[in-house]
Amino acid sequence: MGLILFVIVGYFIYKYLEDKQNGTSIFREQNSALDILNERYAKGEIDEETYRIKKETLNE
């Protein structure tokens, strides 16, 4: 009986800590601003000039 209760409580704790938006754990390391900038540049969302300006700003 105790083991079943422990498993059920553990399951609900896990679900509570799970990020509901994208299904990843809240313990997942968040991307830094530079990582996000690099992703946006790689996807073509921003041009090279904008990328360089923002990168310089972040590195200050």
C-alpha positions as protocol buffer text, in pm:
chain_id: "A"
residue {
  index: 1
  type: MET
  ca { x: 0 y: 0 z: 0 }
}
residue {
  index: 2
  type: GLY
  ca { x: 280 y: 243 z: 92 }
}
residue {
  index: 3
  type: LEU
  ca { x: 470 y: 178 z: -230 }
}
residue {
  index: 4
  type: ILE
  ca { x: 165 y: 247 z: -445 }
}
residue {
  index: 5
  type: LEU
  ca { x: 102 y: 574 z: -263 }
}
residue {
  index: 6
  type: PHE
  ca { x: 468 y: 670 z: -305 }
}
residue {
  index: 7
  type: VAL
  ca { x: 453 y: 602 z: -681 }
}
residue {
  index: 8
  type: ILE
  ca { x: 131 y: 802 z: -720 }
}
residue {
  index: 9
  type: VAL
  ca { x: 268 y: 1099 z: -526 }
}
residue {
  index: 10
  type: GLY
  ca { x: 591 y: 1082 z: -726 }
}
residue {
  index: 11
  type: TYR
  ca { x: 397 y: 1083 z: -1052 }
}
residue {
  index: 12
  type: PHE
  ca { x: 200 y: 1393 z: -954 }
}
residue {
  index: 13
  type: ILE
  ca { x: 513 y: 1573 z: -841 }
}
residue {
  index: 14
  type: TYR
  ca { x: 675 y: 1493 z: -1176 }
}
residue {
  index: 15
  type: LYS
  ca { x: 372 y: 1621 z: -1366 }
}
residue {
  index: 16
  type: TYR
  ca { x: 359 y: 1933 z: -1151 }
}
residue {
  index: 17
  type: LEU
  ca { x: 722 y: 2015 z: -1233 }
}
residue {
  index: 18
  type: GLU
  ca { x: 679 y: 1948 z: -1601 }
}
residue {
  index: 19
  type: ASP
  ca { x: 655 y: 2253 z: -1823 }
}
residue {
  index: 20
  type: LYS
  ca { x: 307 y: 2249 z: -1974 }
}
residue {
  index: 21
  type: GLN
  ca { x: 393 y: 2455 z: -2281 }
}
residue {
  index: 22
  type: ASN
  ca { x: 645 y: 2231 z: -2449 }
}
residue {
  index: 23
  type: GLY
  ca { x: 655 y: 1920 z: -2234 }
}
residue {
  index: 24
  type: THR
  ca { x: 1007 y: 1965 z: -2103 }
}
residue {
  index: 25
  type: SER
  ca { x: 1108 y: 1970 z: -1743 }
}
residue {
  index: 26
  type: ILE
  ca { x: 1146 y: 2302 z: -1564 }
}
residue {
  index: 27
  type: PHE
  ca { x: 1491 y: 2180 z: -1465 }
}
residue {
  index: 28
  type: ARG
  ca { x: 1603 y: 2199 z: -1828 }
}
residue {
  index: 29
  type: GLU
  ca { x: 1874 y: 2458 z: -1877 }
}
residue {
  index: 30
  type: GLN
  ca { x: 1736 y: 2769 z: -2038 }
}
residue {
  index: 31
  type: ASN
  ca { x: 1903 y: 2916 z: -2344 }
}
residue {
  index: 32
  type: SER
  ca { x: 2121 y: 3219 z: -2294 }
}
residue {
  index: 33
  type: ALA
  ca { x: 2057 y: 3535 z: -2492 }
}
residue {
  index: 34
  type: LEU
  ca { x: 2356 y: 3456 z: -2713 }
}
residue {
  index: 35
  type: ASP
  ca { x: 2222 y: 3106 z: -2786 }
}
residue {
  index: 36
  type: ILE
  ca { x: 1888 y: 3254 z: -2889 }
}
residue {
  index: 37
  type: LEU
  ca { x: 2060 y: 3514 z: -3105 }
}
residue {
  index: 38
  type: ASN
  ca { x: 2266 y: 3243 z: -3277 }
}
residue {
  index: 39
  type: GLU
  ca { x: 1952 y: 3038 z: -3343 }
}
residue {
  index: 40
  type: ARG
  ca { x: 1768 y: 3336 z: -3488 }
}
residue {
  index: 41
  type: TYR
  ca { x: 2062 y: 3412 z: -3720 }
}
residue {
  index: 42
  type: ALA
  ca { x: 2091 y: 3048 z: -3826 }
}
residue {
  index: 43
  type: LYS
  ca { x: 1719 y: 3037 z: -3908 }
}
residue {
  index: 44
  type: GLY
  ca { x: 1750 y: 3351 z: -4118 }
}
residue {
  index: 45
  type: GLU
  ca { x: 1522 y: 3555 z: -3892 }
}
residue {
  index: 46
  type: ILE
  ca { x: 1780 y: 3834 z: -3869 }
}
residue {
  index: 47
  type: ASP
  ca { x: 2042 y: 3956 z: -4115 }
}
residue {
  index: 48
  type: GLU
  ca { x: 2419 y: 3956 z: -4059 }
}
residue {
  index: 49
  type: GLU
  ca { x: 2442 y: 4325 z: -3969 }
}
residue {
  index: 50
  type: THR
  ca { x: 2172 y: 4295 z: -3703 }
}
residue {
  index: 51
  type: TYR
  ca { x: 2339 y: 3979 z: -3575 }
}
residue {
  index: 52
  type: ARG
  ca { x: 2678 y: 4148 z: -3536 }
}
residue {
  index: 53
  type: ILE
  ca { x: 2532 y: 4455 z: -3364 }
}
residue {
  index: 54
  type: LYS
  ca { x: 2333 y: 4249 z: -3116 }
}
residue {
  index: 55
  type: LYS
  ca { x: 2625 y: 4014 z: -3053 }
}
residue {
  index: 56
  type: GLU
  ca { x: 2854 y: 4308 z: -2975 }
}
residue {
  index: 57
  type: THR
  ca { x: 2592 y: 4447 z: -2738 }
}
residue {
  index: 58
  type: LEU
  ca { x: 2561 y: 4114 z: -2557 }
}
residue {
  index: 59
  type: ASN
  ca { x: 2938 y: 4078 z: -2522 }
}
residue {
  index: 60
  type: GLU
  ca { x: 2978 y: 4419 z: -2353 }
}
